[in-house]
Amino acid sequence: MSRNGPGVRYATSPLLASKTPLWRSKFIVGSMAFGFALLAARAAYVEVFNNQYFIHQGEVRFVRTLDMPASRGRILDRNGQILAADVPAPSIWAIPEDIERDDPSVQARLRDAAQVLGMPQKDFDKKLADEDKSFVWIKRQVDVAVARKLAELNIKGLYQRSDFKRLYPEGEAAAHVAGFTNIEEQGQEGVELAFDHSLAGKAGSRRVIKDRLGRVVEDVGEAVPPDNGDDVQLSIDERIQYVAYEKIRDAVIENKAKAGSCVVVDAVTGELLAMANYPSFNPNDRSDLSGDHLRNRAMTDVFEPGSTMKPITVATALQLGRITPQTIIDTNPGRITVAGATIHDDENFGVLNVIGVIQKSSNVGATRISQRMTPHEMWDSFTSLGFGQKPQTEFPGAITGRLRPWKAWRPIEQATMSYGYGLSASLFQIAHAYTAFAHGGEVIPVKLLKSDAPPVGIPVFTPQIASEVRQMMHLAAAPGGTAPLAQTVGYSVGGKTGTAHKQEGKGYAGNKYRAWYTGMSPIDKPRIIVAVMVDEPGAGKYFGGLVAAPVFSQVVQQTLRIMNVMPDLAVPSQAH
């Protein structure tokens, strides 16, 4: 048998029997070597010399940069109580193409997921309908408990991202102070907007490799940690803020009014202790963050201040030496005609001294006092107190109000401005102006942030004149004055009522009023200034002394107790 095996005869095959030329063998070997050299060169080009393009293509497909959200800074009251803070709130997202919607068990879990998220099934299904999408938000910022239940359903293609949402513990009571953020944690109103640059942190980042299911396989490079926002501490006292809100809310409801506001200022430091409005809103409920109730009326609504201007008119004339507290002012017969227009009092008060003009709130008396001054002199005093000027505050939306240049004043305008018609201001501006009476004749800035630095005031009146006007306002709050309901147990008070027709267009609404009261306590050494405004009271009463003064009384009493201010009046003992 042949050693080549049975049936195989190589010698008889012409192809195998022929002798291969040497050059052909070399050519084949050389071609193979050249091919391997090309492959090696290409590999070197791809892996060494020009690898950036291919690295980029790989990163596009598998490398992701994940945001690491920064925590927004807290908003604190003067005692460190939280008015706004971030809390963990995972956001839910999905890769629709990865969800196995044909699987009956997955379908059942998807129905459970919609219920857990509190979403209508059709809305939930609509978000998952486009299977070509590689990313879709399902619901932003859910509670941690909801996220935990969702994770237990173990649905492939449904994922969570670490996130935060804003929580406002004081709710409606401090809503107009704290404001609110949008879903991206950007300030929209109030302190959230005013100090957005300080509160907002800077998000960090983390580069990772993900597989096709969206799972993180490994980190790439070093993570950049988030830079959390700074806390902001306000001058607000959350206890006083709640008192102010509760009392103005109750007054609006009781008097069937359209709205109301209350401002409380520390008369020594100028710090804003409370600023409340009603109606208010719940900043924790994003579905309700629109409409009129968002307005910070104490800052944005301007109106004619009415009789609250009379102490300022009297103080200006005292400062100029045109009158003394005992100067006789004849208000007979209860009206006066200026440039063809007649100004009335509620009744004929007869002959009064200057103290009586404030105590009885005489329009005729204020007009006669204004006639002893020039328009320029009155305008200088009003502007020094902040009227017609942009409020120097960090709050967004603060309104300037209106005070015409003195050269444009006609005699009737000078007369009406003396008792608060013909100019406009916000409640915040009126409270600011009254710091001149409470702080020894100096008008001081009203501060929103807590500060230990003493205020730098601008002298407008002498300390003696400020004291004399305070005593006049004290009598106005006593029996025989216009606001005995402003009195409070244990503390002396003084202030001025205001009641004015509301402007509508170029005229006045016949049966619509604004009622307010602005004052201070204790009267000899004031610690607080409280300004109250009730808009359109509709329960039969509309005078400031009947509608706004009781709110002032309640806020003063509780505020001074919170501040541990010793009573300056004897507190009557109760019989047992």
Secondary structure by P-SEA (a helix, b strand, c coil): cccccccccccccccccbbbbaaaaaaaaaaaaaaaaaaaaaaaaaccccaaaaaaaaaaccbbbbbbbbbcbbbbcccccccccccbbbbbbbcccccccccaaaaaaaaaaaaaacccaaaaaaaacccccccccccccccaaaaaaaaaacccccccccbbbbbbcccccccccccccccccccccccccccccccbbbbbbbbbbbccccccccccccccccbbbbbbbccccaaaaaaaaaaaaaaaaaaccccbbbbbbcccccccccccccccccccccccccccccccccccccccccccaaaaaaaaaaaaccccccbbbbccccccccccbbbbcccccccccaaaaaaaccaaaaaaaaaaccaaaaaaaaaaaccccccccccccccbbbbcccccccaaaaaaaaacccbbbcaaaaaaaacccccccbbbbbbcccccccccccccccaaaaaaaaaaaaaaacccccccccccccccccbbbbbbcccccccccccccccccccccccccccbbbbbbbccccccccccccccaaaaaaaaaaaaaaaccccccccccccc
